Amino acid sequence: MLTGRGAVALVALAGYACGPGGGEADGGAADRGADVSSYMDAVPSGAKPAPEDVFRTLEGGEASFRDLRGNVVVANLWGTWCLPCRDELPELVELARIYDDRPVVMLGLAVDSGDVDEIRAFLEEFGVEYPNWMMGMDDAVATFGAVGFPTTVIVDREGWIRKELLGPQTAASLTAEIEALLR
């Protein structure tokens, strides 16, 4: 049982993000086995490829980031168990509304958040209408390097991860990032 300073530090950490760390994660170029020199010429500065993984949808199908190419994708890793994720949801709902008619996809990635019915009930409570896929904690860490939640990953139209942000985001701050990629 934590008491004193340990409990205060834990509460302070939980108030920022569900997990250790904070701020913006660095993204470096990754090699998919292509010729390194030509590959490096095509990689936007500081970017890495979006994952090739296939995710389960709430409708029972499968989807991948490849399916979303041509759109800027704002992928938010969240959990029903994560208090900062709950606080952030109204901002993401607003962001989805702002970009409803533009080539931008707001995407939720529910991490270890129960079965489909539990996730749907949670999303309904917050008025979330944008697509959500499901994944486990181990996959969130292995695929995205998630060190805390919420984590937001912004993918450009060509499928390159351009930003990885830890902690709750606002519609205003994400709008600036999205607009830069739509130019």
C-alpha positions in Angstrom: 0.0 0.0 0.0 1.3 3.4 -1.0 1.3 6.2 1.5 2.8 9.7 1.7 5.0 10.8 -1.2 4.6 7.5 -3.1 0.9 7.9 -3.3 1.2 11.6 -4.3 3.6 10.8 -7.1 1.3 8.0 -8.3 -1.7 10.3 -8.4 0.3 13.1 -10.1 1.4 10.6 -12.8 -2.1 9.2 -13.3 -3.3 12.7 -13.7 -1.1 13.3 -16.8 -1.3 9.9 -18.6 -2.0 6.3 -17.7 1.6 5.2 -17.6 5.1 6.5 -17.3 6.7 9.2 -19.4 5.3 12.3 -20.9 5.6 14.6 -23.8 6.3 13.7 -27.4 8.0 10.4 -28.5 10.7 10.6 -31.1 10.0 8.8 -34.3 12.8 7.6 -36.5 12.8 6.0 -39.9 12.3 2.2 -40.1 13.6 -0.2 -42.8 11.0 -2.6 -44.3 13.8 -4.5 -46.1 14.0 -2.1 -49.1 17.2 -0.8 -50.5 18.3 1.6 -47.7 19.5 4.5 -49.9 16.3 4.7 -52.0 14.2 4.1 -48.9 15.8 6.9 -47.0 15.2 9.3 -49.9 11.4 8.5 -49.7 11.1 8.8 -45.9 9.7 12.1 -44.6 12.1 13.6 -42.0 11.5 12.0 -38.6 8.8 9.6 -39.9 8.4 5.9 -39.7 5.9 3.6 -41.5 2.4 3.0 -40.0 2.1 -0.6 -38.8 1.1 -3.3 -41.3 -0.8 -5.1 -38.6 -4.4 -6.2 -39.0 -6.8 -5.1 -36.2 -10.2 -6.4 -35.1 -13.1 -3.9 -35.7 -16.1 -3.6 -33.4 -18.2 -4.9 -36.2 -16.3 -8.2 -36.2 -14.2 -7.6 -39.3 -10.6 -6.7 -39.8 -8.9 -3.5 -40.9 -5.5 -2.0 -41.2 -3.8 1.4 -41.7 -3.3 0.5 -45.3 -7.1 0.6 -45.7 -6.9 4.3 -44.7 -4.3 5.5 -47.1 -5.1 8.8 -48.8 -6.4 10.2 -45.5 -4.6 11.8 -42.6 -5.3 9.4 -39.7 -5.4 10.5 -36.1 -5.2 7.2 -34.2 -5.8 7.4 -30.5 -4.8 4.5 -28.2 -7.1 4.6 -25.2 -8.6 2.4 -22.5 -11.9 2.3 -20.7 -9.8 2.0 -17.5 -7.8 5.2 -18.3 -9.1 8.4 -16.6 -7.1 10.8 -18.8 -8.5 9.0 -21.8 -12.0 9.7 -20.6 -11.2 13.4 -20.1 -9.8 13.6 -23.7 -12.7 12.0 -25.5 -14.9 15.1 -25.9 -11.9 16.8 -27.6 -11.6 13.8 -30.0 -15.4 13.8 -30.7 -15.1 17.5 -31.6 -12.1 16.8 -33.8 -14.0 14.1 -35.7 -16.9 16.6 -36.2 -14.6 19.3 -37.5 -13.1 17.0 -40.1 -16.2 15.1 -41.0 -16.1 16.2 -44.7 -12.3 16.2 -45.2 -9.8 13.5 -45.9 -9.1 12.9 -42.2 -10.0 9.8 -40.3 -10.3 9.9 -36.5 -9.6 6.3 -35.3 -9.8 4.9 -31.8 -7.7 1.9 -30.8 -9.3 0.4 -27.6 -6.5 -1.2 -25.6 -7.5 -4.0 -23.2 -10.9 -2.5 -22.8 -13.2 -5.5 -22.5 -15.4 -7.2 -25.1 -17.2 -5.5 -28.0 -20.4 -4.8 -26.0 -18.4 -3.1 -23.2 -16.5 -1.0 -25.6 -19.6 0.0 -27.6 -21.4 1.0 -24.3 -18.4 3.1 -23.3 -18.2 4.8 -26.7 -22.0 5.5 -26.7 -21.7 7.1 -23.3 -19.3 9.6 -24.7 -21.0 10.1 -28.1 -18.1 8.6 -30.0 -19.2 7.8 -33.6 -15.8 7.4 -35.3 -14.4 3.9 -36.0 -12.7 2.0 -33.2 -10.5 -1.1 -33.5 -9.4 -3.3 -30.6 -6.0 -4.4 -29.5 -4.2 -5.8 -26.4 -1.7 -4.1 -24.2 1.2 -6.2 -25.5 0.3 -5.3 -29.1 0.0 -1.6 -28.1 3.5 -1.7 -26.7 5.1 -3.8 -29.5 3.3 -2.0 -32.4 3.3 1.6 -31.3 5.9 1.6 -28.4 3.1 2.9 -26.2 4.5 3.9 -22.7 1.3 5.4 -21.4 -2.2 6.3 -22.3 -3.7 8.0 -24.1 -1.2 7.9 -26.9 -2.1 9.7 -30.2 -0.4 8.8 -33.5 -0.8 11.0 -36.5 -0.3 9.3 -39.9 0.0 11.2 -43.1 -1.8 10.4 -46.4 1.0 8.2 -47.6 1.1 6.0 -44.5 4.0 7.6 -42.5 3.7 8.2 -38.8 4.5 11.9 -38.4 3.7 12.5 -34.7 3.5 10.4 -31.6 2.0 12.2 -28.7 1.6 11.0 -25.1 -1.1 12.3 -22.8 -4.4 14.0 -23.4 -4.7 16.2 -26.5 -7.0 19.0 -27.5 -8.9 19.5 -30.7 -7.0 22.8 -31.2 -3.6 21.3 -30.9 -4.4 18.3 -33.1 -6.0 20.6 -35.7 -2.7 22.4 -36.2 -0.9 19.0 -36.7 -3.6 17.9 -39.2 -3.7 21.1 -41.2 0.1 20.9 -41.7 -0.4 17.4 -43.3 -3.3 18.5 -45.5 -1.3 21.2 -47.2 
